[in-house]
Amino acid sequence: MSEHEYPTSQQSIRAEAIESLLIDKGLLTEDAVDEVIVQYNERVGPMNGAKVVARAWKDPAFKTRLLADGTSAVAEFEFSGGQVDKLVVVENTSDVHNVVVCTLCSCYPWAVLGLPPKWYKDPAYRSRIVREPRRVLEEFGVQIAAAKELCVWDSSAEIRYLVLPEPPSDSDSASEEELAARVSRDAMIGVALI
């Protein structure tokens, strides 16, 4: 499944129209819009979540804190960007694979994942991942064994979820920085593997 597979949503069209109108009226500048995008793509975003994941893989005490109370554990990093007031971290293991969705809209932990991808907000993903998660994951290129439990977590305004992916086989010998470079946003949503 690619970002271009589904047609542009009505919300996206509406947002672009409002942005254009605000720029035309002089109430907003393109530079201001670009700055927000840079903020969420470069300073707030998946690289923050990747640091959290890599630390959990290398530091068992941190991993325990992260799984017990994601909000407190992530607070140790002092990330900006919000949307982690109640962060629950779910762990992928050899027996369980987790995937995240927001069936109502697009609730998402921005501070650790950045801007949500278009497909995450698309009504087709939001409904199908709940009804037929294995099939949707296959469209992302992820094959989950039939014997493996598959859990779908529904984010909301009150609770946001982050998937702690299974570590790569060489995680013991790799540094936190090397490991963080391998962690993708999609793996922390559960639609990709490391």
Phi, psi and omega per residue, in radians:
M1 nan 2.223 3.137
S2 -1.937 2.936 3.124
E3 -1.110 -0.341 -3.070
H4 -1.725 0.031 -3.054
E5 -1.220 -0.669 -3.110
Y6 -1.705 2.591 3.119
P7 -1.138 2.737 3.119
T8 -1.028 2.335 -3.092
S9 -1.322 2.791 3.089
Q10 -1.072 -0.617 3.120
Q11 -1.103 -0.718 3.136
S12 -1.136 -0.755 3.135
I13 -1.099 -0.760 3.132
R14 -1.097 -0.782 -3.131
A15 -1.082 -0.752 3.117
E16 -1.129 -0.656 3.120
A17 -1.162 -0.741 3.120
I18 -1.136 -0.753 3.106
E19 -1.028 -0.833 -3.141
S20 -1.054 -0.765 3.132
L21 -1.101 -0.783 3.132
L22 -1.111 -0.656 3.096
I23 -1.190 -0.793 3.128
D24 -1.047 -0.622 -3.126
K25 -1.445 -0.077 3.129
G26 1.386 0.225 -3.133
L27 -1.532 -0.241 -3.110
L28 -2.608 2.562 3.102
T29 -1.943 2.732 3.071
E30 -1.075 -0.612 3.115
D31 -1.084 -0.668 3.124
A32 -1.145 -0.729 3.099
V33 -1.102 -0.795 3.135
D34 -1.071 -0.668 -3.141
E35 -1.112 -0.712 3.096
V36 -1.113 -0.747 3.129
I37 -1.108 -0.756 3.093
V38 -1.082 -0.749 3.123
Q39 -0.943 -0.852 -3.067
Y40 -1.434 -0.314 3.105
N41 -1.642 -0.452 -3.032
E42 -2.042 -0.535 -3.095
R43 -1.937 -0.455 3.085
V44 -2.155 2.157 3.129
G45 2.764 -2.781 -3.002
P46 -1.056 -0.467 3.112
M47 -1.162 -0.497 3.064
N48 -1.210 -0.825 3.098
G49 -1.053 -0.659 3.129
A50 -1.098 -0.646 3.085
K51 -1.118 -0.712 3.124
V52 -1.099 -0.830 -3.133
V53 -1.070 -0.840 -3.120
A54 -1.066 -0.714 3.098
R55 -1.078 -0.739 -3.138
A56 -1.104 -0.649 3.126
W57 -1.183 -0.565 -3.060
K58 -1.651 -0.423 -3.000
D59 -2.158 1.713 -3.090
P60 -1.009 -0.627 3.136
A61 -1.157 -0.729 3.092
F62 -1.121 -0.740 3.129
K63 -1.008 -0.750 3.116
T64 -1.065 -0.799 3.107
R65 -1.101 -0.718 -3.110
L66 -1.094 -0.777 -3.125
L67 -1.275 -0.502 3.131
A68 -1.364 -0.687 -3.100
D69 -2.698 1.521 -3.096
G70 -1.012 -0.661 -3.116
T71 -1.051 -0.872 -3.122
S72 -1.152 -0.749 -3.113
A73 -1.112 -0.749 -3.141
V74 -1.213 -0.517 3.116
A75 -1.030 -0.479 3.117
E76 -1.018 -0.446 -3.107
F77 -1.494 -0.269 -3.138
E78 0.986 0.771 3.083
F79 -1.250 2.620 3.005
S80 -1.782 2.914 3.058
G81 2.030 -0.307 3.018
G82 1.261 -2.928 3.116
Q83 1.139 0.477 3.025
V84 -2.248 0.455 -3.131
D85 -1.034 -0.639 3.051
K86 -2.342 1.499 -3.116
L87 -1.749 2.160 3.077
V88 -1.920 2.242 3.139
V89 -1.855 2.203 3.125
V90 -1.979 2.427 -2.993
E91 -1.788 2.248 2.965
N92 -1.386 2.387 3.134
T93 -2.349 -3.079 3.096
S94 -1.180 -0.311 -3.116
D95 -1.829 -0.345 -3.019
V96 -2.365 2.382 2.996
H97 -2.106 2.317 -3.123
N98 -1.955 2.559 3.062
V99 -2.461 2.589 -3.043
V100 -2.009 2.542 3.086
V101 -2.613 2.842 2.886
C102 -2.184 1.844 -3.046
T103 -1.272 -0.383 -3.100
L104 -1.511 -0.668 -3.100
C105 -2.679 -1.856 3.102
S106 -2.687 0.781 3.105
C107 -1.036 2.380 -2.870
Y108 -2.854 2.431 -3.136
P109 -1.411 1.432 -3.018
W110 -0.945 -0.702 -3.064
A111 -1.051 -0.551 -3.101
V112 -1.871 -0.236 -3.137
L113 -2.141 -0.138 -3.124
G114 1.329 -2.736 3.136
L115 -1.213 2.422 3.111
P116 -1.181 2.467 3.096
P117 -1.173 2.739 -3.120
K118 -0.991 -0.745 -3.100
W119 -1.094 -0.512 -3.136
Y120 -1.148 -0.580 -3.115
K121 -1.525 -0.214 -3.051
D122 -1.244 2.322 3.134
P123 -0.975 -0.546 3.137
A124 -1.129 -0.809 3.097
Y125 -1.109 -0.810 -3.057
R126 -1.047 -0.567 3.135
S127 -1.610 -0.699 -3.045
R128 -1.256 -0.623 -3.092
I129 -1.125 -0.436 3.099
V130 -1.402 -0.747 -3.083
R131 -1.367 -0.725 -3.055
E132 -2.412 1.123 -3.031
P133 -1.067 -0.688 -3.128
R134 -1.106 -0.720 -3.136
R135 -1.149 -0.761 3.122
V136 -1.110 -0.760 3.110
L137 -1.070 -0.659 3.079
E138 -1.062 -0.640 3.098
E139 -1.144 -0.449 3.051
F140 -1.479 -0.072 -3.122
G141 1.570 0.265 -3.104
V142 -1.893 2.047 3.105
Q143 -1.750 2.092 3.104
I144 -1.888 2.184 -3.133
A145 -0.994 2.499 -3.121
A146 -1.026 -0.552 -3.118
A147 -1.333 -0.271 -3.099
K148 -1.458 2.297 3.097
E149 -1.194 2.423 3.138
L150 -2.085 2.091 -3.122
C151 -1.983 2.279 3.084
V152 -1.893 2.166 -3.099
W153 -1.871 2.247 -3.074
D154 -1.753 1.836 3.100
S155 -1.158 2.746 3.112
S156 -2.582 -3.124 3.094
A157 -1.117 -0.427 -3.117
E158 -1.576 -0.610 -3.046
I159 -2.302 2.280 3.028
R160 -1.989 2.582 -3.101
Y161 -2.038 2.616 3.031
L162 -2.361 2.316 3.101
V163 -1.568 2.265 2.988
L164 -1.617 1.799 -3.081
P165 -1.146 2.823 3.015
E166 -1.137 2.417 -3.141
P167 -1.253 2.687 3.060
P168 -1.213 2.827 -3.062
S169 -1.086 -0.453 -3.120
D170 -1.730 0.399 -3.058
S171 -1.125 -0.479 3.122
D172 -1.175 -0.614 -3.075
S173 -1.628 -0.263 -3.124
A174 -1.539 2.666 3.104
S175 -1.400 2.878 3.076
E176 -0.998 -0.729 -3.114
E177 -1.125 -0.743 3.106
E178 -1.107 -0.728 3.139
L179 -1.177 -0.755 -3.134
A180 -1.032 -0.610 -3.131
A181 -1.158 -0.323 -3.123
R182 -1.612 -0.211 -3.034
V183 -1.531 2.148 3.125
S184 -1.758 2.755 3.039
R185 -0.951 -0.792 -3.077
D186 -1.100 -0.581 3.084
A187 -1.168 -0.561 -3.139
M188 -1.422 -0.137 2.981
I189 -1.693 -0.421 3.104
G190 1.809 0.116 -3.125
V191 -1.758 0.204 3.066
A192 -2.587 2.796 3.083
L193 -1.956 2.821 3.092
I194 -1.437 nan nan
